Amino acid sequence: MKPILLYFLLLFSCCSIASAQFQDKSWMYLRAKDTLVSPKFEETNGVLRYVGDDTKLKKIFEEHIIYKFKKTYKNATRQNLKKTFFVISDKQSFLDDILREGSHLFVFGELIANEDKKIFEPNDYGLTSTIGDYGEHKLNLDYLDFLDLPKAWYYTTGSKDVIVGISDAQLDTINIDFKGKTKNLKNGYPSGGHGYGVSGIAAAQGNNGYGMPGVCYDCSIYGTKYGEFKDFKSLMELSKMGVRVINCSWSGSKYYETAQEAINEMYQNGTIIVASAGNKNWNTSKQGEIVYYPASYDKVISVSTVMYKNPTYKDAMDRDSKGNFFAQNVRNYVGRSLGFKDNDTLNEPHIWNVSVTTLNKDVDILAPSAGVFSYGKWLTKNKKEFIDIEATSPAAPFVTGTIGLMLSLNPCLPTNEIESILKMGSVNIDYIPANRKFYGNYGSGALNAGNTIELLYQLYTPTQTAYIQNQDFSRWGFNLRSFAKKTVFKNQTFREDATLELTSKNQVVLSENTILRPGNKGSIKIKIDSTLEKECELQLRDPSIEE
């Protein structure tokens, strides 16, 4: 076992209004007995007045001030989608009162913790909106909740000075979600709206009441053609223009040393390439043996897919025409479809190999795909459809957009810290028994944009405590700096081939369930340097967040 080196060197030399306005109020969810429950209100000066005929409800609402009372798909299982309400009231006691006096209509409720109020939702967030709005098209964008994007947007919604590169088919520059923010350097082929969909996921304009919000929706977009597998000439052009993240939702099967050299040069320029891992299922890809490029080049972030929609397989249970039980799109499973040994639902489900898209040792992180709104089809065919397969093209731009948010929050973020923070912010999915046979092939787990941006904020804010937690890393190199008042490792493991180099300005705490046990190829180096200085300040969506 390699020794752990701890160096302690002490060196001396809209919605935004709503979110901030209601932070001190009581937030809660309510569940009604059935889908027909829908109390009627009139709004005056931001306060709701009940105008329905139910005498019991009228008495309750007269005793409380209600700021929001709206149906939401958030925090609702499939069975309760149209029975769940989001409420903001003046007092917590409203929850007890309505469950007691209004028990003929409401059967369950729960308060929302203060920490979970640190969110921002745009006015086109879709049917799971709470403090935001549904938007003109009322889309179910529940995968944005899975990614914890409202928590990320609390800190930043992007910056027009940060350019998200999209190497793909033709991009849209006319639609309201792209007009004025998108520039095509080189036009690709239309390809059925593929480029529209990819760029929309990464950075379609949000908070405009239209369409859907992209991840980094206030970022700019530069588009170029895809391919050029030997030298990535068009990608290099973007890199030399200062584009720091480029999405490549395409792949090829051949390795070229000249292409790896181009990737290395772009990385030195400060550019991160994000690429889809490929679309072959677990059987066709020879159980992870086959790799694709550019995803499998060194210094490229390779993205495959993870499921997100149903909290547990029991929430998604169904039967086919032959009576076989199955479940689909269950949260944090690496395959879309689940079955049961001997058709016995008392057994743990297994993942059907054909529903697992390309996984291999080079995959770095996972993001949603099946169930994601098909923005390209909407723009090209005016059809509101959702992707029904586990393709990796839609998964990659979720990661690309998250990196755009990272660079918007911290324009001076070193390139070698980006992947480290992404993986530390991801959700460990090893706990799912059905995932175990794919272990080592699905990267660090599921992307969580909210965790990632919050961790970045903590690391670069002197008044904060930064938490590195809830992961188990047996490989990869992690490079970090921390300017937080305290950096805490909690329920965190670095072992085998994992390496960690952390330089902290202040205290580092190894808390409970922290295991630092590197092997012969791993190492841990933690250094305290009180002279450490940031290159620039964070660019927060709302500067009052730091107050």
C-alpha positions in Angstrom: 0.0 0.0 0.0 1.3 3.4 -0.9 1.7 5.9 2.0 -0.7 8.8 2.4 1.2 12.1 2.3 -0.4 14.9 4.2 1.4 18.2 3.7 0.4 20.9 6.1 2.5 23.8 4.9 1.5 27.0 6.7 3.0 29.7 4.5 2.8 33.3 5.6 3.6 36.1 3.2 -38.9 37.0 -11.8 -38.6 33.9 -10.3 -35.4 35.1 -8.7 -37.6 37.7 -6.9 -40.0 34.9 -5.8 -37.2 32.7 -4.6 -35.5 35.4 -2.5 -38.8 36.9 -1.3 -40.2 33.7 0.1 -37.0 32.1 1.7 -38.4 32.8 5.2 -41.8 31.4 4.5 -43.1 27.9 4.9 -42.8 25.7 1.8 -44.6 22.4 1.6 -46.1 19.7 -0.7 -49.7 18.5 -0.3 -51.3 15.5 -1.9 -55.0 15.4 -2.6 -57.4 12.5 -2.5 -58.0 12.6 -6.2 -57.1 14.5 -9.4 -60.4 16.6 -9.3 -59.3 18.6 -6.3 -58.4 22.1 -7.5 -59.1 25.0 -5.1 -59.8 28.3 -6.7 -58.0 31.5 -5.8 -57.7 35.1 -6.8 -54.4 36.9 -6.5 -54.0 40.4 -5.1 -50.5 41.9 -4.5 -48.9 38.6 -4.5 -51.3 37.0 -2.0 -53.9 34.3 -2.8 -57.5 34.6 -1.7 -59.6 31.5 -1.7 -62.8 32.0 -3.8 -64.2 28.4 -3.7 -67.4 27.2 -2.0 -65.9 24.7 0.5 -66.7 26.2 3.9 -63.9 24.2 5.7 -61.3 25.4 3.2 -62.5 28.9 3.5 -62.0 29.0 7.2 -58.5 27.5 6.9 -57.4 30.0 4.2 -58.8 33.0 6.2 -56.5 32.1 9.0 -53.3 31.9 6.9 -51.6 33.9 4.2 -51.0 31.9 1.1 -48.5 33.0 -1.5 -48.5 29.9 -3.8 -50.9 27.0 -4.2 -50.3 25.2 -7.5 -50.3 21.7 -9.0 -46.9 20.3 -9.7 -45.5 17.0 -11.0 -42.4 17.5 -8.7 -42.1 15.1 -5.7 -44.9 13.0 -7.2 -45.0 9.3 -8.2 -46.7 8.2 -11.3 -49.9 7.5 -9.4 -49.9 11.0 -7.8 -48.9 13.1 -10.7 -52.1 15.2 -10.8 -52.8 15.1 -7.1 -49.7 16.9 -5.8 -49.6 20.6 -4.9 -46.8 23.0 -4.0 -47.7 25.6 -1.4 -46.0 28.6 0.2 -47.7 29.8 3.4 -46.9 32.3 6.1 -46.7 29.6 8.8 -45.8 25.9 9.2 -49.1 25.3 11.1 -51.0 25.7 7.8 -49.9 22.1 6.9 -51.4 20.7 10.1 -54.5 22.7 9.8 -55.3 21.7 6.2 -54.6 18.1 6.8 -56.9 18.1 9.9 -59.7 20.4 8.7 -59.4 19.6 5.1 -59.0 15.8 5.4 -61.9 15.3 3.1 -59.7 16.6 0.3 -56.1 16.3 1.3 -54.5 13.1 2.7 -50.7 13.8 2.9 -48.3 16.7 3.3 -44.7 17.4 4.1 -42.6 20.5 4.8 -39.7 21.5 2.6 -36.4 21.9 4.4 -34.8 25.4 4.4 -31.7 24.0 2.6 -34.0 22.8 -0.2 -35.3 26.3 -0.7 -32.0 27.3 -2.3 -33.3 26.9 -5.8 -34.1 29.0 -8.9 -36.6 28.0 -11.6 -37.2 29.8 -14.8 -40.7 30.6 -16.2 -40.5 27.8 -18.7 -39.5 25.0 -16.3 -42.4 22.7 -17.2 -45.0 20.7 -15.2 -42.7 20.1 -12.2 -42.2 23.7 -11.5 -42.8 25.1 -8.0 -41.5 28.7 -7.6 -41.1 28.9 -11.4 -43.8 28.6 -14.1 -45.0 25.9 -16.5 -44.1 27.8 -19.6 -46.2 28.2 -22.8 -45.9 24.5 -23.8 -46.4 22.8 -20.4 -43.8 20.1 -20.9 -42.9 17.4 -18.4 -39.2 18.1 -18.0 -38.8 16.0 -14.8 -35.2 15.0 -15.8 -34.2 18.5 -14.8 -35.3 17.7 -11.3 -33.2 14.5 -11.4 -30.2 16.6 -12.3 -31.0 19.1 -9.5 -30.8 21.9 -11.9 -32.8 24.4 -9.9 -30.1 24.1 -7.2 -27.4 24.8 -9.8 -29.4 27.7 -11.2 -29.6 29.2 -7.7 -25.9 30.1 -8.2 -25.8 30.6 -11.9 -27.9 30.3 -15.1 -24.9 30.8 -17.3 -23.2 33.8 -18.9 -23.2 35.1 -22.5 -19.4 35.4 -22.2 -19.2 31.6 -21.8 -19.4 29.9 -25.2 -20.7 26.3 -25.4 -19.3 24.7 -28.5 -21.6 22.3 -30.4 -19.9 20.0 -33.0 -22.9 18.5 -34.7 -25.4 18.7 -37.5 -27.0 22.0 -38.4 -28.0 24.4 -35.6 -30.9 26.7 -35.3 -30.2 30.4 -35.2 -33.7 31.7 -35.8 -36.0 30.1 -33.2 -36.6 32.3 -30.1 -34.6 29.9 -28.0 -31.5 30.4 -30.1 -31.8 33.7 -31.8 -29.2 36.3 -30.8 -27.1 33.7 -28.9 -26.1 31.2 -31.6 -23.5 31.4 -34.3 -22.7 28.8 -36.9 -19.1 28.7 -37.9 -19.5 25.7 -40.2 -22.9 24.3 -41.1 -23.4 20.6 -40.9 -26.2 18.6 -42.5 -29.7 19.0 -41.0 -29.8 15.3 -39.9 -33.4 15.3 -38.7 -32.9 18.0 -36.1 -30.1 16.2 -34.2 -28.0 19.4 -33.8 -31.1 21.3 -32.7 -31.9 18.8 -30.0 -28.3 18.6 -28.7 -27.8 22.4 -28.6 -31.2 22.8 -27.0 -30.3 20.5 -24.1 -27.0 22.2 -23.6 -28.0 25.8 -23.8 -31.5 26.7 -25.2 -32.6 30.0 -23.8 -34.6 29.8 -20.6 -36.8 32.1 -18.6 -38.5 33.3 -21.8 -41.7 31.5 -21.3 -41.2 29.4 -24.4 -39.9 26.0 -25.3 -37.6 24.5 -22.7 -34.6 25.8 -20.8 -31.2 24.4 -21.7 -28.8 23.5 -18.8 -26.6 26.6 -19.3 -29.4 28.7 -20.7 -27.7 32.1 -20.5 -24.6 30.8 -22.3 -23.8 31.5 -25.9 -23.5 28.8 -28.6 -21.0 28.4 -31.4 -21.7 25.6 -33.8 -19.4 23.7 -36.2 -19.6 20.5 -38.3 -18.8 17.1 -36.9 -16.3 14.4 -37.9 -12.8 15.1 -39.2 -11.7 12.1 -37.1 -8.0 12.3 -37.9 -7.3 15.8 -36.7 -10.5 17.4 -35.4 -9.7 20.6 -37.3 -13.1 22.2 -36.7 -12.9 21.5 -32.9 -9.4 23.0 -32.9 -10.8 26.2 -34.5 -13.3 26.5 -31.7 -10.6 25.9 -29.1 -8.4 28.6 -30.6 -11.3 31.0 -30.4 -11.5 30.5 -26.7 -14.3 28.0 -26.5 -13.7 26.1 -23.3 -16.2 23.2 -23.6 -17.2 21.5 -26.9 -20.0 18.8 -27.2 -19.5 15.9 -29.6 -22.6 13.8 -29.7 -21.1 11.5 -32.4 -18.6 8.7 -32.6 -16.3 6.6 -34.7 -14.6 3.3 -34.2 -11.0 4.1 -35.2 -8.2 5.5 -33.1 -5.8 8.0 -34.6 -2.7 9.2 -32.8 -3.0 12.6 -34.6 -6.5 13.0 -33.1 -5.2 12.3 -29.6 -2.5 14.9 -30.2 -5.2 17.4 -31.2 -7.2 16.6 -28.0 -4.0 17.2 -25.9 -3.4 20.6 -27.6 -7.0 21.7 -27.0 -6.8 20.6 -23.4 -3.6 22.8 -23.0 -5.6 25.6 -24.6 -8.1 25.2 -21.7 -10.8 23.3 -23.8 -12.7 20.3 -22.5 -14.2 17.9 -25.0 -17.4 16.1 -24.0 -18.4 13.1 -26.1 -21.2 10.5 -26.3 -19.9 7.0 -25.6 -21.7 5.3 -28.4 -25.1 3.6 -29.0 -24.3 -0.2 -29.1 -26.0 -2.3 -26.4 -24.1 -4.3 -23.8 -24.2 -7.5 -25.9 -23.2 -5.8 -29.2 -20.4 -3.9 -27.6 -19.0 -7.2 -26.3 -19.7 -6.3 -22.7 -17.6 -3.2 -22.7 -14.7 -4.3 -24.8 -15.6 -2.1 -27.8 -14.8 1.6 -27.4 -15.6 4.6 -29.6 -13.9 7.9 -30.4 -13.6 10.8 -29.5 -15.2 9.6 -26.2 -12.4 7.1 -25.4 -9.5 9.4 -26.1 -7.5 10.6 -23.1 -8.7 13.9 -21.6 -12.1 13.6 -23.1 -15.2 13.2 -20.8 -17.1 10.2 -22.1 -20.8 10.2 -21.3 -23.3 7.3 -21.4 -26.9 7.0 -20.1 -28.7 6.5 -16.8 -32.4 6.2 -16.1 -34.1 8.8 -14.0 -37.9 8.8 -14.0 -39.4 6.3 -11.5 -38.1 6.5 -7.9 -38.2 2.6 -7.5 -39.0 -0.3 -9.8 -42.2 -0.8 -7.8 -43.4 2.6 -9.0 -42.8 1.5 -12.6 -44.2 -2.1 -12.5 -46.1 -3.3 -15.6 -46.9 -6.5 -17.5 -46.5 -7.3 -21.1 -49.0 -9.2 -23.3 -47.6 -12.5 -22.2 -48.0 -11.7 -18.5 -44.3 -11.0 -17.8 -43.6 -8.4 -15.3 -41.2 -5.6 -16.2 -40.3 -2.0 -15.2 -38.8 0.8 -17.3 -36.8 3.9 -16.7 -36.1 3.4 -13.0 -33.9 6.0 -11.2 -30.1 5.3 -11.3 -30.3 2.0 -13.1 -27.9 1.8 -16.1 -30.4 0.0 -18.3 -33.9 1.1 -19.5 -35.7 -2.2 -19.0 -35.8 -4.5 -16.0 -37.1 -8.1 -15.6 -37.5 -10.6 -12.8 -36.1 -14.1 -12.5 -38.9 -16.7 -12.8 -41.2 -13.7 -13.3 -41.3 -13.4 -9.5 -41.5 -9.7 -8.4 -40.2 -10.7 -5.0 -36.8 -11.2 -6.6 -34.5 -8.3 -7.2 -34.9 -7.0 -10.8 -32.2 -7.6 -13.4 -31.3 -5.3 -16.3 -31.9 -6.6 -19.8 -28.5 -6.2 -21.6 -30.1 -5.0 -24.8 -31.5 -1.9 -22.9 -28.0 -0.9 -21.8 -26.3 1.4 -24.2 -22.5 1.6 -24.6 -20.6 1.2 -21.4 -16.9 0.7 -21.0 -13.9 1.5 -18.8 -13.5 4.9 -20.5 -17.0 6.1 -19.6 -16.7 8.9 -17.0 -20.2 9.9 -16.1 -23.9 9.2 -16.9 -26.8 11.4 -17.8 -30.5 11.0 -18.8 -31.6 10.1 -22.3 -34.8 7.9 -22.4 -37.7 10.2 -21.5 -36.0 13.5 -22.5 -38.0 15.9 -24.6 -37.1 15.6 -28.3 -36.4 19.3 -29.0 -35.1 18.6 -32.5 -38.4 16.9 -33.6 -40.4 19.7 -32.1 -38.5 22.3 -34.1 -38.4 20.3 -37.4 -41.8 18.5 -37.3 -43.8 20.5 -34.7 -44.2 17.2 -32.7 -44.1 17.1 -28.9 -42.3 13.8 -28.4 -40.0 12.3 -25.8 -37.0 10.1 -26.6 -37.9 6.4 -26.0 -34.5 4.8 -26.3 -31.2 5.0 -24.3 -29.2 6.9 -26.9 -26.1 8.8 -25.7 -26.4 11.8 -28.0 -28.9 13.5 -25.7 -26.9 12.5 -22.6 -23.6 14.3 -23.4 -25.0 17.9 -23.7 -26.3 17.7 -20.1 -22.7 17.3 -19.0 -21.5 20.0 -21.5 -24.1 22.4 -20.2 -23.1 21.7 -16.6 -19.5 22.5 -17.5 -20.8 25.8 -19.0 -22.4 26.6 -15.7 -19.2 25.8 -13.9 -17.2 28.2 -16.1 -20.0 30.9 -15.8 -19.8 30.7 -12.0 -16.0 30.6 -12.0 -14.5 32.0 -15.2 -11.0 31.3 -13.9 -11.6 27.6 -13.1 -8.5 25.6 -14.0 -9.1 23.0 -16.7 -7.7 20.2 -14.6 -10.3 20.8 -11.8 -13.4 20.5 -14.0 -13.6 16.7 -14.3 -12.7 16.3 -10.7 -15.5 18.5 -9.4 -18.0 16.9 -11.9 -17.2 13.4 -10.6 -17.2 14.4 -7.0 -20.6 16.0 -7.5 -22.0 12.9 -9.2 -24.3 10.3 -7.5 -22.8 6.9 -6.7 -25.0 4.2 -8.2 -23.1 1.2 -6.9 -25.8 0.6 -4.3 -28.2 -0.9 -6.9 -27.7 -4.7 -7.1 -28.6 -4.8 -10.8 -25.8 -2.3 -11.7 -23.1 -4.5 -10.2 -22.3 -6.6 -13.2 -21.6 -3.4 -15.1 -19.3 -2.0 -12.4 -16.2 -0.3 -13.7 -17.9 0.6 -16.9 -20.3 3.4 -15.9 -17.8 6.0 -14.6 -18.5 7.8 -11.3 -22.3 7.4 -11.6 -25.1 9.8 -12.4 -24.5 13.5 -13.2 -25.9 15.9 -10.6 -25.6 19.4 -11.8 -26.9 20.8 -8.5 -24.3 19.0 -6.4 -21.6 20.0 -8.8 -22.3 23.7 -8.9 -22.9 23.8 -5.1 -19.5 22.1 -4.5 -17.8 24.5 -6.8 -19.4 27.4 -4.9 -18.4 26.0 -1.6 -14.8 25.4 -2.7 -14.3 28.9 -3.9 -16.2 30.8 -1.2 -14.2 31.6 2.0 -17.3 31.7 4.2 -18.4 28.2 3.2 -17.7 24.7 4.3 -17.0 22.5 1.3 -18.2 18.9 1.5 -16.5 16.1 -0.5 -18.8 13.2 0.2 -20.7 10.1 -0.6 -18.4 8.7 -3.3 -16.1 5.7 -3.7 -13.3 6.2 -6.2 -10.9 3.4 -7.1 -9.3 5.2 -10.1 -8.9 8.6 -11.8 -6.8 11.5 -10.8 -8.4 14.3 -8.8 -7.0 17.8 -8.6 -8.6 20.4 -6.4 -8.0 23.7 -4.7 -10.2 24.9 -1.8 -10.6 28.4 -0.5 -13.4 27.4 1.9 -13.1 28.0 5.6 -13.2 24.3 6.0 -13.0 21.3 3.6 -14.7 18.2 5.0 -14.4 14.6 3.7 -17.4 12.6 4.7 -18.5 9.1 3.8 -15.8 9.3 1.1 -13.3 6.7 -0.2 -10.2 7.0 -2.3 -8.6 3.6 -2.9 -6.6 1.4 -5.3 -5.5 3.5 -8.3 -7.2 6.8 -7.3 -5.0 9.9 -6.8 -6.0 13.0 -5.0 -4.0 16.3 -4.9 -5.8 18.9 -2.8 -4.4 22.3 -1.9 -6.5 24.1 0.7 -6.1 27.6 2.1 -7.7 26.5 5.4 -8.6 23.6 7.5 -9.2 20.1 6.1 -11.3 17.6 8.1 -11.4 13.8 7.6 -14.9 13.1 9.0 -16.8 9.9 9.6 -16.6 7.0 7.1 -13.7 8.5 5.2 -11.2 6.0 3.8 -8.0 7.1 2.2 -6.4 3.8 1.1 -4.5 4.2 -2.2 -2.8 1.2 -3.8 0.6 1.1 -5.5 -0.6 3.3 -8.4 -2.6 5.7 -6.2 -1.6 8.5 -3.9 -3.1 11.1 -1.6 -1.5 14.5 -1.2 -3.3 17.1 1.0 -1.5 20.4 1.4 -2.5 23.5 3.4 -1.2 26.8 1.9 -2.5 29.9 3.7 -1.1 32.1 0.8 -3.4 30.5 -1.8 -5.2 33.2 -3.8 -8.1 33.0 -6.3 -7.5 34.3 -9.8 -11.0 36.0 -9.9 -14.2 36.2 -7.9 -17.3 34.0 -8.5 -19.9 35.5 -10.8 -23.2 34.7 -9.0 -26.7 35.0 -10.5 -27.7 36.9 -7.4 -24.8 38.6 -5.5 -27.0 38.6 -2.3 -26.5 34.8 -2.0 -23.2 35.5 -0.3 -24.7 37.8 2.3 
